[in-house]
Amino acid sequence: MLKGKHIIIGITGSIAAYKAATLIRLLVKRGAEVKVIMTPLAKEFITPLTIATLCKNPILVDFYNPENGDWNSHVDLGLWADLYLIAPATANTMAKMATGVADNLLLTTYLSAKCPVMVAPAMDLDMYQHPATQQNICTLQNRGNVIIEAATGELASGLSGKGRMEEPEVIADAVERFFASQRRFEGKTVLITSGPTYEPIDPVRFIGNYSSGKMGKSIAEVFLAQGANVIFITGPTANIPLGDNLDVVKVKTAAEMHAAAVSYFPSADIAIMAAAVADFTPEISSDTKIKREGDSLTLVLKPTKDIAAELGKQKGPSQVLVGFALETNNEAQNAAKKLASKGLDFIVLNSLNDTGAGFGFDTNKVTIIHKSGESVPFDLKPKNQVAADIVDVIHRYQSGS
């Protein structure tokens, strides 16, 4: 699984540094090419000679080689790596990572790395439980770093509790699972609708909503990272993801989004309706600006075409169709009714009654309801983590697990 993978191991000044030797041996044995960056204090816990022997590469500590002046480029290291694994990661190093401090080679490489980053914390239980440490861990997670949670057991202080760096075998397995998950949608085409629609009243006014497109953007980014080809149909929003294997289709109105979705759906393996599409549109849209005359203006609205329902009718047996329901009352009942009436496989429910959920937030709190009736609630999370949860549910459904 790790054959040909380039992995940088960052070792910080923790007693758990001795575990890095076994971790490196396991990764090399599984086919990875490993380079190691140590902080100056890490050398006090395990010798560079031991690590260099195991990884079969020179150990990097300083910004340059003091013997010949050769520069150790943190930029080149960040470009070389497929994964940067910091194990053990002390409270001090994680605090610097969270705040952007760059006072050693390990940290400058972290700040310039283009690859995914995994972090395996190691410290005493009180340090691990301290609000500052927990906040730093949350900050790193919110930025996309993968945290390998500390284990519970006997600590160097003689106390027992949570703070032990996870065992090397567990970390190596986590690395393998991580790489396996990166391309699990290879060859799949995913259709995603995102953002609001604007229904014109006249050339300068429209009926719209507060959707920012952040949820759809996050879902697209997760699928792209896992090898999918993504067709991203977006209403008027600047939050368009960038990357390879991405076809962006810009629309404004519900009618335009309907036409695009119906056109692209036959080629999609998975379709996710994350857009906040208007349910009604003006029956007549003026070609010129409507002037203020009298004390009132009456708009006659007509229903828009239901995109999810139309795709539900067209859906083939191998296609997966996921809808969204943003509700303010009778949330579960309304979502279940929508799930059944539109022929969806899943519906993602969120409520405006939940603090931090809904339009405009960087967080969301969802419940994923399966057509079988199974309902899985999730805690409030950053939208990139909510997106990962949604994609995981879809993967498990497709794989039958």
BAVO-445606 format. One record per residue (C-alpha): residue number from 1; residue in one letter; z, x, y. Coordinates in nm, 2 decimals, padded with zeros to 4 digits. Layout:
// BAVO-445606
NUM | a | Z | X | Y .
...
// end
This chain:
// BAVO-445606
1 | m | 00.00 | 00.00 | 00.00 .
2 | l | 00.08 | 00.28 | 00.24 .
3 | k | -00.21 | 00.51 | 00.14 .
4 | g | -00.37 | 00.65 | 00.46 .
5 | k | -00.12 | 00.50 | 00.69 .
6 | h | 00.01 | 00.72 | 00.98 .
7 | i | 00.38 | 00.67 | 01.04 .
8 | i | 00.60 | 00.84 | 01.30 .
9 | i | 00.97 | 00.85 | 01.21 .
10 | g | 01.21 | 00.88 | 01.51 .
11 | i | 01.55 | 01.02 | 01.41 .
12 | t | 01.84 | 00.99 | 01.66 .
13 | g | 02.19 | 01.14 | 01.67 .
14 | s | 02.37 | 00.93 | 01.41 .
15 | i | 02.55 | 01.02 | 01.10 .
16 | a | 02.30 | 00.80 | 00.93 .
17 | a | 02.04 | 01.06 | 01.00 .
18 | y | 02.09 | 01.19 | 00.64 .
19 | k | 01.93 | 00.87 | 00.51 .
20 | a | 01.61 | 00.96 | 00.70 .
21 | a | 01.55 | 01.23 | 00.44 .
22 | t | 01.53 | 00.98 | 00.15 .
23 | l | 01.33 | 00.74 | 00.37 .
24 | i | 01.07 | 01.00 | 00.45 .
25 | r | 01.04 | 01.10 | 00.08 .
26 | l | 00.98 | 00.74 | -00.02 .
27 | l | 00.71 | 00.68 | 00.24 .
28 | v | 00.53 | 01.00 | 00.15 .
29 | k | 00.55 | 00.91 | -00.21 .
30 | r | 00.39 | 00.57 | -00.14 .
31 | g | 00.10 | 00.74 | 00.03 .
32 | a | 00.19 | 00.76 | 00.40 .
33 | e | 00.13 | 01.06 | 00.62 .
34 | v | 00.45 | 01.11 | 00.82 .
35 | k | 00.53 | 01.29 | 01.14 .
36 | v | 00.89 | 01.32 | 01.26 .
37 | i | 01.03 | 01.33 | 01.61 .
38 | m | 01.40 | 01.42 | 01.64 .
39 | t | 01.63 | 01.40 | 01.94 .
40 | p | 01.81 | 01.72 | 02.02 .
41 | l | 02.14 | 01.56 | 01.90 .
42 | a | 01.98 | 01.46 | 01.57 .
43 | k | 01.95 | 01.83 | 01.47 .
44 | e | 02.33 | 01.84 | 01.46 .
45 | f | 02.33 | 01.58 | 01.17 .
46 | i | 02.04 | 01.70 | 00.96 .
47 | t | 01.83 | 02.02 | 00.99 .
48 | p | 01.47 | 02.02 | 01.10 .
49 | l | 01.39 | 02.24 | 00.80 .
50 | t | 01.50 | 01.97 | 00.56 .
51 | i | 01.29 | 01.71 | 00.73 .
52 | a | 00.99 | 01.93 | 00.77 .
53 | t | 00.99 | 02.02 | 00.40 .
54 | l | 00.99 | 01.65 | 00.31 .
55 | c | 00.73 | 01.52 | 00.55 .
56 | k | 00.51 | 01.83 | 00.52 .
57 | n | 00.46 | 01.84 | 00.89 .
58 | p | 00.63 | 02.04 | 01.17 .
59 | i | 00.92 | 01.86 | 01.34 .
60 | l | 00.88 | 01.77 | 01.70 .
61 | v | 01.19 | 01.78 | 01.93 .
62 | d | 01.09 | 01.92 | 02.27 .
63 | f | 00.80 | 01.84 | 02.50 .
64 | y | 00.65 | 02.18 | 02.43 .
65 | n | 00.69 | 02.46 | 02.18 .
66 | p | 00.91 | 02.72 | 02.35 .
67 | e | 00.76 | 03.00 | 02.14 .
68 | n | 00.40 | 02.96 | 02.24 .
69 | g | 00.40 | 02.69 | 02.51 .
70 | d | 00.20 | 02.44 | 02.31 .
71 | w | 00.24 | 02.09 | 02.46 .
72 | n | 00.36 | 01.81 | 02.23 .
73 | s | 00.16 | 01.52 | 02.37 .
74 | h | 00.35 | 01.19 | 02.34 .
75 | v | 00.02 | 01.01 | 02.43 .
76 | d | -00.16 | 01.17 | 02.14 .
77 | l | 00.13 | 01.09 | 01.90 .
78 | g | 00.13 | 00.73 | 02.01 .
79 | l | -00.25 | 00.70 | 01.95 .
80 | w | -00.22 | 00.87 | 01.61 .
81 | a | 00.04 | 00.64 | 01.46 .
82 | d | -00.01 | 00.31 | 01.28 .
83 | l | 00.36 | 00.25 | 01.30 .
84 | y | 00.66 | 00.40 | 01.49 .
85 | l | 00.98 | 00.37 | 01.29 .
86 | i | 01.30 | 00.47 | 01.46 .
87 | a | 01.56 | 00.52 | 01.19 .
88 | p | 01.84 | 00.56 | 01.26 .
89 | a | 01.84 | 00.41 | 01.61 .
90 | t | 02.17 | 00.46 | 01.80 .
91 | a | 02.31 | 00.22 | 02.06 .
92 | n | 02.23 | 00.49 | 02.32 .
93 | t | 01.86 | 00.51 | 02.22 .
94 | m | 01.81 | 00.14 | 02.20 .
95 | a | 01.96 | 00.10 | 02.55 .
96 | k | 01.71 | 00.36 | 02.68 .
97 | m | 01.43 | 00.19 | 02.50 .
98 | a | 01.52 | -00.15 | 02.66 .
99 | t | 01.55 | -00.01 | 03.01 .
100 | g | 01.25 | 00.23 | 03.00 .
101 | v | 01.45 | 00.56 | 03.02 .
102 | a | 01.23 | 00.85 | 02.91 .
103 | d | 01.44 | 01.16 | 02.88 .
104 | n | 01.32 | 01.30 | 02.55 .
105 | l | 01.01 | 01.32 | 02.34 .
106 | l | 01.12 | 01.03 | 02.11 .
107 | l | 01.15 | 00.80 | 02.41 .
108 | t | 00.83 | 00.91 | 02.59 .
109 | t | 00.64 | 00.85 | 02.27 .
110 | y | 00.79 | 00.51 | 02.23 .
111 | l | 00.69 | 00.41 | 02.58 .
112 | s | 00.33 | 00.52 | 02.53 .
113 | a | 00.28 | 00.41 | 02.17 .
114 | k | 00.00 | 00.16 | 02.11 .
115 | c | 00.12 | 00.08 | 01.75 .
116 | p | 00.39 | -00.16 | 01.62 .
117 | v | 00.75 | -00.03 | 01.65 .
118 | m | 01.02 | -00.09 | 01.39 .
119 | v | 01.39 | -00.01 | 01.47 .
120 | a | 01.67 | 00.04 | 01.22 .
121 | p | 02.00 | 00.03 | 01.42 .
122 | a | 02.30 | 00.24 | 01.31 .
123 | m | 02.64 | 00.25 | 01.48 .
124 | d | 03.01 | 00.14 | 01.45 .
125 | l | 03.08 | -00.23 | 01.42 .
126 | d | 03.23 | -00.27 | 01.77 .
127 | m | 02.93 | -00.10 | 01.93 .
128 | y | 02.69 | -00.31 | 01.73 .
129 | q | 02.87 | -00.63 | 01.82 .
130 | h | 02.91 | -00.54 | 02.19 .
131 | p | 02.72 | -00.79 | 02.42 .
132 | a | 02.52 | -00.50 | 02.58 .
133 | t | 02.39 | -00.38 | 02.24 .
134 | q | 02.31 | -00.74 | 02.13 .
135 | q | 02.12 | -00.80 | 02.45 .
136 | n | 01.93 | -00.48 | 02.41 .
137 | i | 01.83 | -00.58 | 02.06 .
138 | c | 01.71 | -00.92 | 02.19 .
139 | t | 01.51 | -00.74 | 02.46 .
140 | l | 01.34 | -00.52 | 02.21 .
141 | q | 01.26 | -00.81 | 01.98 .
142 | n | 01.12 | -01.01 | 02.27 .
143 | r | 00.89 | -00.73 | 02.35 .
144 | g | 00.75 | -00.74 | 01.99 .
145 | n | 00.96 | -00.47 | 01.82 .
146 | v | 01.06 | -00.54 | 01.47 .
147 | i | 01.44 | -00.50 | 01.41 .
148 | i | 01.55 | -00.41 | 01.06 .
149 | e | 01.90 | -00.56 | 01.08 .
150 | a | 02.20 | -00.34 | 01.02 .
151 | a | 02.38 | -00.38 | 00.69 .
152 | t | 02.75 | -00.46 | 00.64 .
153 | g | 02.97 | -00.20 | 00.46 .
154 | e | 03.19 | 00.11 | 00.50 .
155 | l | 03.12 | 00.29 | 00.83 .
156 | a | 03.17 | 00.66 | 00.93 .
157 | s | 03.47 | 00.56 | 01.14 .
158 | g | 03.65 | 00.44 | 00.82 .
159 | l | 03.62 | 00.08 | 00.92 .
160 | s | 03.41 | -00.18 | 00.74 .
161 | g | 03.17 | -00.42 | 00.90 .
162 | k | 02.82 | -00.46 | 01.03 .
163 | g | 02.65 | -00.15 | 01.17 .
164 | r | 02.53 | 00.06 | 00.87 .
165 | m | 02.17 | 00.16 | 00.88 .
166 | e | 01.99 | -00.03 | 00.61 .
167 | e | 01.93 | 00.16 | 00.29 .
168 | p | 01.60 | 00.37 | 00.28 .
169 | e | 01.46 | 00.17 | -00.01 .
170 | v | 01.51 | -00.15 | 00.18 .
171 | i | 01.34 | 00.00 | 00.49 .
172 | a | 01.05 | 00.14 | 00.29 .
173 | d | 00.99 | -00.20 | 00.13 .
174 | a | 01.01 | -00.36 | 00.48 .
175 | v | 00.74 | -00.12 | 00.60 .
176 | e | 00.52 | -00.21 | 00.30 .
177 | r | 00.56 | -00.58 | 00.37 .
178 | f | 00.49 | -00.53 | 00.74 .
179 | f | 00.15 | -00.36 | 00.67 .
180 | a | 00.07 | -00.62 | 00.40 .
181 | s | 00.13 | -00.90 | 00.66 .
182 | q | -00.09 | -00.74 | 00.92 .
183 | r | -00.42 | -00.83 | 00.76 .
184 | r | -00.33 | -01.14 | 00.56 .
185 | f | -00.58 | -01.36 | 00.75 .
186 | e | -00.86 | -01.10 | 00.71 .
187 | g | -01.20 | -01.29 | 00.69 .
188 | k | -01.04 | -01.62 | 00.81 .
189 | t | -01.16 | -01.81 | 01.12 .
190 | v | -00.90 | -01.98 | 01.33 .
191 | l | -00.98 | -02.24 | 01.59 .
192 | i | -00.71 | -02.28 | 01.86 .
193 | t | -00.71 | -02.52 | 02.16 .
194 | s | -00.48 | -02.42 | 02.44 .
195 | g | -00.37 | -02.50 | 02.80 .
196 | p | -00.41 | -02.82 | 03.00 .
197 | t | -00.72 | -03.03 | 03.08 .
198 | y | -00.81 | -03.13 | 03.44 .
199 | e | -00.96 | -03.48 | 03.47 .
200 | p | -01.15 | -03.50 | 03.81 .
201 | i | -01.08 | -03.77 | 04.05 .
202 | d | -01.32 | -03.62 | 04.31 .
203 | p | -01.44 | -03.26 | 04.38 .
204 | v | -01.10 | -03.15 | 04.51 .
205 | r | -00.85 | -03.36 | 04.31 .
206 | f | -00.77 | -03.40 | 03.94 .
207 | i | -00.52 | -03.55 | 03.69 .
208 | g | -00.36 | -03.26 | 03.50 .
209 | n | -00.03 | -03.14 | 03.34 .
210 | y | 00.20 | -02.85 | 03.36 .
211 | s | 00.08 | -02.66 | 03.05 .
212 | s | 00.06 | -02.29 | 03.10 .
213 | g | -00.12 | -02.21 | 02.77 .
214 | k | 00.15 | -01.96 | 02.67 .
215 | m | 00.21 | -02.11 | 02.33 .
216 | g | -00.16 | -02.12 | 02.24 .
217 | k | -00.19 | -01.76 | 02.37 .
218 | s | 00.10 | -01.64 | 02.15 .
219 | i | -00.05 | -01.81 | 01.84 .
220 | a | -00.39 | -01.65 | 01.91 .
221 | e | -00.23 | -01.30 | 01.94 .
222 | v | -00.04 | -01.34 | 01.61 .
223 | f | -00.36 | -01.44 | 01.43 .
224 | l | -00.56 | -01.16 | 01.59 .
225 | a | -00.30 | -00.91 | 01.49 .
226 | q | -00.32 | -01.03 | 01.13 .
227 | g | -00.70 | -00.99 | 01.10 .
228 | a | -00.83 | -01.34 | 01.18 .
229 | n | -01.14 | -01.42 | 01.38 .
230 | v | -01.01 | -01.65 | 01.66 .
231 | i | -01.21 | -01.91 | 01.85 .
232 | f | -00.99 | -01.98 | 02.15 .
233 | i | -01.08 | -02.30 | 02.34 .
234 | t | -00.88 | -02.29 | 02.66 .
235 | g | -00.84 | -02.52 | 02.95 .
236 | p | -00.79 | -02.39 | 03.31 .
237 | t | -00.53 | -02.11 | 03.27 .
238 | a | -00.53 | -01.74 | 03.33 .
239 | n | -00.33 | -01.67 | 03.01 .
240 | i | -00.62 | -01.58 | 02.79 .
241 | p | -00.55 | -01.32 | 02.52 .
242 | l | -00.76 | -01.01 | 02.50 .
243 | g | -00.86 | -00.83 | 02.18 .
244 | d | -01.12 | -00.79 | 01.91 .
245 | n | -01.24 | -01.07 | 01.69 .
246 | l | -01.19 | -01.32 | 01.98 .
247 | d | -01.44 | -01.58 | 02.11 .
248 | v | -01.31 | -01.74 | 02.43 .
249 | v | -01.45 | -02.08 | 02.52 .
250 | k | -01.35 | -02.20 | 02.87 .
251 | v | -01.34 | -02.57 | 02.94 .
252 | k | -01.19 | -02.80 | 03.20 .
253 | t | -01.19 | -03.16 | 03.09 .
254 | a | -01.08 | -03.34 | 02.78 .
255 | a | -01.44 | -03.43 | 02.71 .
256 | e | -01.55 | -03.06 | 02.72 .
257 | m | -01.26 | -02.96 | 02.50 .
258 | h | -01.35 | -03.24 | 02.25 .
259 | a | -01.72 | -03.13 | 02.24 .
260 | a | -01.62 | -02.76 | 02.19 .
261 | a | -01.36 | -02.83 | 01.92 .
262 | v | -01.60 | -03.06 | 01.72 .
263 | s | -01.87 | -02.80 | 01.75 .
264 | y | -01.67 | -02.51 | 01.62 .
265 | f | -01.44 | -02.69 | 01.37 .
266 | p | -01.69 | -02.68 | 01.07 .
267 | s | -01.68 | -02.30 | 01.07 .
268 | a | -01.30 | -02.28 | 01.09 .
269 | d | -01.06 | -02.23 | 00.80 .
270 | i | -00.76 | -02.32 | 01.02 .
271 | a | -00.74 | -02.53 | 01.34 .
272 | i | -00.44 | -02.55 | 01.57 .
273 | m | -00.43 | -02.81 | 01.84 .
274 | a | -00.19 | -02.65 | 02.09 .
275 | a | -00.36 | -02.78 | 02.41 .
276 | a | -00.20 | -03.04 | 02.62 .
277 | v | -00.51 | -03.27 | 02.64 .
278 | a | -00.51 | -03.56 | 02.88 .
279 | d | -00.48 | -03.90 | 02.71 .
280 | f | -00.66 | -04.07 | 03.00 .
281 | t | -00.93 | -03.98 | 03.25 .
282 | p | -01.06 | -04.16 | 03.56 .
283 | e | -01.32 | -04.42 | 03.48 .
284 | i | -01.51 | -04.32 | 03.78 .
285 | s | -01.51 | -03.97 | 03.94 .
286 | s | -01.63 | -03.96 | 04.30 .
287 | d | -01.90 | -03.70 | 04.38 .
288 | t | -01.75 | -03.67 | 04.73 .
289 | k | -01.39 | -03.63 | 04.85 .
290 | i | -01.22 | -03.96 | 04.87 .
291 | k | -01.09 | -04.03 | 05.22 .
292 | r | -00.76 | -04.18 | 05.30 .
293 | e | -00.82 | -04.54 | 05.39 .
294 | g | -00.56 | -04.81 | 05.38 .
295 | d | -00.21 | -04.79 | 05.23 .
296 | s | -00.30 | -04.75 | 04.87 .
297 | l | -00.56 | -04.62 | 04.62 .
298 | t | -00.61 | -04.77 | 04.28 .
299 | l | -00.74 | -04.54 | 04.00 .
300 | v | -00.87 | -04.71 | 03.69 .
301 | l | -00.82 | -04.49 | 03.38 .
302 | k | -00.99 | -04.49 | 03.05 .
303 | p | -00.87 | -04.32 | 02.73 .
304 | t | -01.01 | -03.98 | 02.63 .
305 | k | -01.15 | -03.90 | 02.29 .
306 | d | -00.87 | -03.80 | 02.05 .
307 | i | -00.96 | -03.44 | 01.94 .
308 | a | -00.70 | -03.41 | 01.66 .
309 | a | -00.79 | -03.75 | 01.51 .
310 | e | -01.16 | -03.66 | 01.51 .
311 | l | -01.10 | -03.33 | 01.34 .
312 | g | -00.87 | -03.50 | 01.09 .
313 | k | -01.16 | -03.73 | 00.99 .
314 | q | -01.39 | -03.43 | 00.95 .
315 | k | -01.14 | -03.20 | 00.77 .
316 | g | -01.25 | -03.06 | 00.44 .
317 | p | -01.01 | -03.00 | 00.15 .
318 | s | -00.98 | -02.63 | 00.22 .
319 | q | -00.92 | -02.66 | 00.59 .
320 | v | -00.58 | -02.66 | 00.75 .
321 | l | -00.52 | -02.87 | 01.06 .
322 | v | -00.21 | -02.84 | 01.28 .
323 | g | -00.11 | -03.05 | 01.57 .
324 | f | 00.15 | -03.04 | 01.85 .
325 | a | 00.38 | -03.31 | 01.97 .
326 | l | 00.57 | -03.28 | 02.30 .
327 | e | 00.81 | -03.57 | 02.31 .
328 | t | 01.08 | -03.70 | 02.54 .
329 | n | 01.23 | -03.97 | 02.32 .
330 | n | 01.23 | -04.08 | 01.95 .
331 | e | 01.10 | -03.73 | 01.90 .
332 | a | 01.09 | -03.71 | 01.52 .
333 | q | 00.96 | -04.07 | 01.47 .
334 | n | 00.68 | -04.02 | 01.72 .
335 | a | 00.58 | -03.69 | 01.57 .
336 | a | 00.57 | -03.82 | 01.22 .
337 | k | 00.36 | -04.12 | 01.33 .
338 | k | 00.11 | -03.88 | 01.50 .
339 | l | 00.11 | -03.65 | 01.19 .
340 | a | 00.00 | -03.94 | 00.96 .
341 | s | -00.24 | -04.12 | 01.20 .
342 | k | -00.44 | -03.81 | 01.28 .
343 | g | -00.47 | -03.66 | 00.93 .
344 | l | -00.28 | -03.34 | 01.01 .
345 | d | -00.13 | -03.10 | 00.75 .
346 | f | 00.15 | -03.00 | 00.99 .
347 | i | 00.28 | -03.10 | 01.33 .
348 | v | 00.48 | -02.88 | 01.56 .
349 | l | 00.74 | -03.09 | 01.75 .
350 | n | 00.91 | -02.98 | 02.06 .
351 | s | 01.11 | -03.19 | 02.31 .
352 | l | 01.15 | -03.17 | 02.68 .
353 | n | 01.52 | -03.26 | 02.62 .
354 | d | 01.58 | -02.91 | 02.48 .
355 | t | 01.67 | -02.66 | 02.74 .
356 | g | 01.42 | -02.37 | 02.75 .
357 | a | 01.15 | -02.57 | 02.56 .
358 | g | 00.83 | -02.73 | 02.69 .
359 | f | 00.59 | -02.64 | 02.97 .
360 | g | 00.61 | -02.31 | 03.16 .
361 | f | 00.89 | -02.15 | 02.97 .
362 | d | 00.86 | -01.81 | 02.78 .
363 | t | 01.08 | -01.97 | 02.50 .
364 | n | 01.04 | -02.27 | 02.28 .
365 | k | 01.24 | -02.47 | 02.03 .
366 | v | 01.03 | -02.64 | 01.76 .
367 | t | 01.05 | -02.83 | 01.44 .
368 | i | 00.76 | -02.80 | 01.20 .
369 | i | 00.70 | -03.12 | 01.00 .
370 | h | 00.48 | -03.11 | 00.69 .
371 | k | 00.26 | -03.40 | 00.57 .
372 | s | 00.49 | -03.41 | 00.26 .
373 | g | 00.77 | -03.51 | 00.49 .
374 | e | 00.95 | -03.18 | 00.48 .
375 | s | 01.10 | -03.09 | 00.82 .
376 | v | 01.19 | -02.73 | 00.92 .
377 | p | 01.38 | -02.68 | 01.24 .
378 | f | 01.39 | -02.35 | 01.43 .
379 | d | 01.63 | -02.22 | 01.69 .
380 | l | 01.52 | -02.15 | 02.05 .
381 | k | 01.31 | -01.83 | 02.05 .
382 | p | 01.06 | -01.64 | 02.26 .
383 | k | 00.71 | -01.80 | 02.22 .
384 | n | 00.57 | -01.50 | 02.04 .
385 | q | 00.84 | -01.54 | 01.77 .
386 | v | 00.77 | -01.92 | 01.76 .
387 | a | 00.41 | -01.83 | 01.71 .
388 | a | 00.50 | -01.60 | 01.42 .
389 | d | 00.70 | -01.87 | 01.26 .
390 | i | 00.41 | -02.12 | 01.28 .
391 | v | 00.17 | -01.86 | 01.13 .
392 | d | 00.41 | -01.78 | 00.85 .
393 | v | 00.44 | -02.15 | 00.76 .
394 | i | 00.06 | -02.18 | 00.75 .
395 | h | 00.03 | -01.86 | 00.53 .
396 | r | 00.29 | -01.99 | 00.28 .
397 | y | 00.10 | -02.33 | 00.26 .
398 | q | -00.23 | -02.16 | 00.20 .
399 | s | -00.09 | -01.92 | -00.05 .
400 | g | 00.10 | -02.19 | -00.23 .
401 | s | 00.43 | -02.02 | -00.19 .
// end
